Structures are given as C-alpha cells and as structure tokens.
Amino acid sequence: MLINAFRTVLSGGELSWLYVFSQILACLFVILLVLPVHEFAHGWVAVKLGDPTPRYQKRLTLNPIASLDPVGSLGILLFGIGWAKPVQVNASNFKNPKKGMAITALAGPLSNLIAALLGLIVFNIVYVFSYSIPIRVLVFLQIFFSYYVSINIMLAVFNLLPIPPLDGSRILGAFLSDRALYRYYQYQQYTSMLLLLLLFTGVLDVPLEYLRSLVGAGLQFLANLPFQAFGVF
C-alpha cells in the first residue's frame, strides 16, 4: 500500500500522484464503508443466533465512527491489512456456543469477499463502456478498483487465519474439544503480539499474497460469468 509509495520516493523513483490519490481513496473507502459492514455482519448474525449483546452495545450500525480503530486504519493505509473495533459477542447466548461463534466469525470475512466481488463486477461494467470514458478517468478507476478489491480480499484472507484473535480461530474452535479450545486461547495475548510482529515485519507477506491471488482469481472468474453468458467478454 502507501508504504510502497514511500519506498519509491526514498529510492529516487518517479511517483504518480494519480496512483497515490487513487490508492488513498480506495483505502478510505474500505475504512469508512466496508469495515463497518464487516463488523455489522458479525453483529447481525450474532443477534440472529440469539445474542443481543451487539444490539445492547449499539453496534448494529454502519456508522464508521462506531467501528473505527486508529491503529487498524493506519495499518490498512500503510500495508493494506488492518482491522476495525471488534463487535463483542457473548457465546453463552447461543444454543451451540462454538457453532454460533464460528458462524458469527465467518460473517465478517464473507462480507469482504462479497464486497470484492461487487467491486470486480462494477469494474467489468466500467470496462464495457471504457470506449466512452476519458483515459485519465479510466486509469483512476482501474487503480481504485484494483486496490479496493485487493484490500478486501486481503482482509478476508488475513481474518481467516486460524490464529487468535482472528476470525479464523473462532471457526477452527468449532471443531475443537472444550479442553483443546481452552488451551488454544490460553495464550491469546502472546499470539496476538506475535501476529502483529509477523505482520509488520513482512513475514506473512508471501503466504498472504499467494492466498490473495488464489482467491482473487476465483472471484474474477465469478465476476466474469454473467458477462461471458451474454457474450460481452
């Protein structure tokens, strides 16, 4: 993300301000509009499964202020990976606590994948009418949607990692015994610190990028289907 732009400047490379502006706008769009949807999805599913905690804490909202986390937002701007203020859930209110937590956790990353798919579909529509769009506007839209889709996929992939406190750990928890689940979360504060260290030192860059590319190819295939069906592509 923007860290790459800083590296370009420091290395004496030429920087396109249209590129930077498009990238910043895509990041802000995700932070202010998509992350609130991610957290709303968690809360909405939790309430539907019997836990009123998100409603009592007034987290069933798309207001970005309720979900804004300064450090997580900065992470998205700089590295393309970050987080919002998490919605609190009380698993004891679910009929099946582990299953309920898993479904609630899955709702967030799934919302990011849907957001990415919609972004690809919208850009396909733009591509169809590209002949009538000024070149600079087309370049802006291409960069914007590229980063918008990339960030959403990366957020989904990152959150699905089975490492506490990420959503993936709750999904994995549905398949563990109560004893194993207790041991799994016993050292969560340490795994959280380790996760941040791996993230900001770039150790996770290669595996996350591989997964992002794999998921991105699948979503692009789905986004192209309706256009191929009508003979547009």
GUDOFI-248071 format. One line per field, with one value per residue (C-alpha): chain; x, y, z. Coordinates in steps of 0.2 Angstrom, whole numbers, plus 5000, padded with zeros to 4 digits. Example, Ala and Ser with C-alpha at 12.3 -4.5 7.8 and 13.67 -1.06 7.14 Angstrom:
2
cadena <- (A / A)
east <- (5062 / 5068)
north <- (4978 / 4995)
up <- (5039 / 5036)
//
This chain:
233
cadena <- (A / A / A / A / A / A / A / A / A / A / A / A / A / A / A / A / A / A / A / A / A / A / A / A / A / A / A / A / A / A / A / A / A / A / A / A / A / A / A / A / A / A / A / A / A / A / A / A / A / A / A / A / A / A / A / A / A / A / A / A / A / A / A / A / A / A / A / A / A / A / A / A / A / A / A / A / A / A / A / A / A / A / A / A / A / A / A / A / A / A / A / A / A / A / A / A / A / A / A / A / A / A / A / A / A / A / A / A / A / A / A / A / A / A / A / A / A / A / A / A / A / A / A / A / A / A / A / A / A / A / A / A / A / A / A / A / A / A / A / A / A / A / A / A / A / A / A / A / A / A / A / A / A / A / A / A / A / A / A / A / A / A / A / A / A / A / A / A / A / A / A / A / A / A / A / A / A / A / A / A / A / A / A / A / A / A / A / A / A / A / A / A / A / A / A / A / A / A / A / A / A / A / A / A / A / A / A / A / A / A / A / A / A / A / A / A / A / A / A / A / A / A / A / A / A / A / A / A / A / A / A / A / A)
east <- (5000 / 5006 / 5022 / 5027 / 5025 / 5036 / 5049 / 5048 / 5051 / 5066 / 5074 / 5073 / 5059 / 5046 / 5029 / 5012 / 5001 / 4986 / 4992 / 4994 / 4977 / 4968 / 4976 / 4972 / 4954 / 4952 / 4959 / 4947 / 4933 / 4937 / 4940 / 4924 / 4912 / 4917 / 4925 / 4908 / 4899 / 4912 / 4908 / 4889 / 4889 / 4897 / 4884 / 4869 / 4872 / 4876 / 4859 / 4850 / 4858 / 4852 / 4865 / 4858 / 4875 / 4879 / 4861 / 4863 / 4880 / 4873 / 4885 / 4871 / 4876 / 4885 / 4891 / 4910 / 4914 / 4907 / 4920 / 4935 / 4951 / 4965 / 4979 / 4970 / 4965 / 4983 / 4988 / 4976 / 4983 / 5001 / 5001 / 4984 / 4980 / 4971 / 4956 / 4941 / 4935 / 4928 / 4910 / 4908 / 4899 / 4893 / 4894 / 4884 / 4869 / 4870 / 4861 / 4878 / 4891 / 4906 / 4895 / 4887 / 4904 / 4910 / 4896 / 4897 / 4915 / 4913 / 4901 / 4914 / 4927 / 4912 / 4906 / 4924 / 4923 / 4906 / 4912 / 4927 / 4916 / 4904 / 4919 / 4925 / 4908 / 4907 / 4924 / 4918 / 4904 / 4916 / 4927 / 4912 / 4909 / 4928 / 4927 / 4917 / 4927 / 4942 / 4958 / 4963 / 4947 / 4948 / 4966 / 4959 / 4945 / 4957 / 4969 / 4955 / 4946 / 4962 / 4966 / 4949 / 4947 / 4964 / 4962 / 4945 / 4952 / 4967 / 4956 / 4946 / 4961 / 4970 / 4955 / 4953 / 4970 / 4967 / 4977 / 4969 / 4961 / 4957 / 4940 / 4948 / 4952 / 4933 / 4929 / 4943 / 4936 / 4920 / 4930 / 4940 / 4935 / 4932 / 4948 / 4958 / 4948 / 4953 / 4972 / 4970 / 4965 / 4976 / 4990 / 4980 / 4989 / 5005 / 4999 / 4991 / 5008 / 5017 / 5004 / 5007 / 5026 / 5024 / 5013 / 5023 / 5040 / 5033 / 5035 / 5017 / 5018 / 5022 / 5009 / 4996 / 4999 / 4998 / 4981 / 4975 / 4980 / 4971 / 4955 / 4956 / 4957 / 4941 / 4932 / 4937 / 4930 / 4914 / 4913 / 4916 / 4902 / 4887 / 4897 / 4903 / 4885 / 4879 / 4894 / 4901 / 4918)
north <- (5000 / 5018 / 5010 / 5006 / 5024 / 5030 / 5017 / 5023 / 5041 / 5036 / 5026 / 5041 / 5033 / 5043 / 5044 / 5046 / 5056 / 5049 / 5032 / 5038 / 5048 / 5033 / 5021 / 5033 / 5035 / 5016 / 5014 / 5027 / 5019 / 5002 / 5010 / 5021 / 5010 / 4992 / 4989 / 4995 / 4982 / 4969 / 4972 / 4974 / 4957 / 4950 / 4959 / 4955 / 4936 / 4936 / 4944 / 4932 / 4917 / 4923 / 4935 / 4953 / 4960 / 4969 / 4977 / 4982 / 4990 / 4999 / 4990 / 4986 / 5001 / 5006 / 5022 / 5021 / 5030 / 5015 / 5004 / 5015 / 5009 / 5021 / 5008 / 4996 / 5010 / 5016 / 4998 / 4997 / 5014 / 5009 / 4990 / 4985 / 4975 / 4981 / 4979 / 4988 / 4990 / 4972 / 4969 / 4960 / 4944 / 4933 / 4915 / 4909 / 4916 / 4904 / 4887 / 4880 / 4892 / 4885 / 4883 / 4900 / 4909 / 4900 / 4906 / 4924 / 4925 / 4919 / 4933 / 4946 / 4939 / 4934 / 4952 / 4957 / 4943 / 4949 / 4967 / 4962 / 4953 / 4968 / 4978 / 4967 / 4967 / 4986 / 4987 / 4975 / 4986 / 5001 / 4991 / 4988 / 5006 / 5011 / 5017 / 5032 / 5036 / 5049 / 5040 / 5048 / 5044 / 5026 / 5025 / 5032 / 5019 / 5005 / 5009 / 5012 / 4996 / 4986 / 4992 / 4991 / 4973 / 4968 / 4976 / 4967 / 4950 / 4953 / 4957 / 4941 / 4930 / 4938 / 4937 / 4918 / 4913 / 4901 / 4912 / 4920 / 4933 / 4932 / 4926 / 4910 / 4905 / 4905 / 4895 / 4882 / 4882 / 4874 / 4858 / 4858 / 4849 / 4861 / 4856 / 4859 / 4876 / 4882 / 4878 / 4886 / 4903 / 4901 / 4911 / 4923 / 4939 / 4931 / 4925 / 4942 / 4950 / 4938 / 4940 / 4959 / 4956 / 4944 / 4956 / 4972 / 4963 / 4957 / 4938 / 4935 / 4944 / 4930 / 4917 / 4931 / 4937 / 4919 / 4916 / 4933 / 4929 / 4912 / 4920 / 4934 / 4923 / 4914 / 4930 / 4936 / 4920 / 4923 / 4941 / 4937 / 4924 / 4935 / 4945 / 4929 / 4922 / 4937 / 4937 / 4953 / 4946)
up <- (5000 / 5004 / 5011 / 4994 / 4988 / 5002 / 4997 / 4979 / 4984 / 4995 / 4982 / 4970 / 4959 / 4950 / 4959 / 4950 / 4961 / 4952 / 4958 / 4976 / 4976 / 4969 / 4982 / 4997 / 4991 / 4990 / 5007 / 5014 / 5005 / 5014 / 5031 / 5031 / 5022 / 5021 / 5038 / 5046 / 5035 / 5041 / 5059 / 5056 / 5048 / 5064 / 5075 / 5064 / 5063 / 5082 / 5086 / 5073 / 5083 / 5099 / 5107 / 5110 / 5115 / 5099 / 5099 / 5118 / 5114 / 5099 / 5086 / 5074 / 5064 / 5048 / 5056 / 5053 / 5070 / 5080 / 5071 / 5069 / 5076 / 5073 / 5073 / 5062 / 5050 / 5049 / 5045 / 5030 / 5024 / 5025 / 5022 / 5016 / 5031 / 5047 / 5057 / 5065 / 5083 / 5085 / 5090 / 5106 / 5107 / 5121 / 5116 / 5131 / 5122 / 5108 / 5108 / 5102 / 5108 / 5097 / 5082 / 5085 / 5087 / 5071 / 5060 / 5068 / 5064 / 5046 / 5043 / 5043 / 5030 / 5020 / 5019 / 5012 / 4999 / 4993 / 4993 / 4982 / 4970 / 4969 / 4965 / 4951 / 4944 / 4944 / 4936 / 4922 / 4919 / 4918 / 4906 / 4894 / 4892 / 4893 / 4875 / 4881 / 4897 / 4897 / 4898 / 4915 / 4922 / 4916 / 4924 / 4940 / 4941 / 4936 / 4951 / 4963 / 4960 / 4959 / 4977 / 4983 / 4978 / 4984 / 5001 / 5003 / 4998 / 5009 / 5024 / 5021 / 5019 / 5034 / 5046 / 5041 / 5048 / 5062 / 5074 / 5090 / 5090 / 5071 / 5065 / 5058 / 5076 / 5080 / 5065 / 5070 / 5088 / 5082 / 5078 / 5094 / 5111 / 5126 / 5133 / 5117 / 5114 / 5132 / 5128 / 5111 / 5118 / 5134 / 5126 / 5115 / 5122 / 5116 / 5099 / 5096 / 5099 / 5088 / 5074 / 5074 / 5074 / 5059 / 5050 / 5052 / 5048 / 5032 / 5036 / 5031 / 5015 / 5004 / 5010 / 5011 / 4994 / 4987 / 4996 / 4990 / 4972 / 4973 / 4980 / 4968 / 4953 / 4959 / 4962 / 4945 / 4937 / 4946 / 4941 / 4923 / 4922 / 4919 / 4905 / 4897 / 4897 / 4887 / 4876 / 4882 / 4886)
//
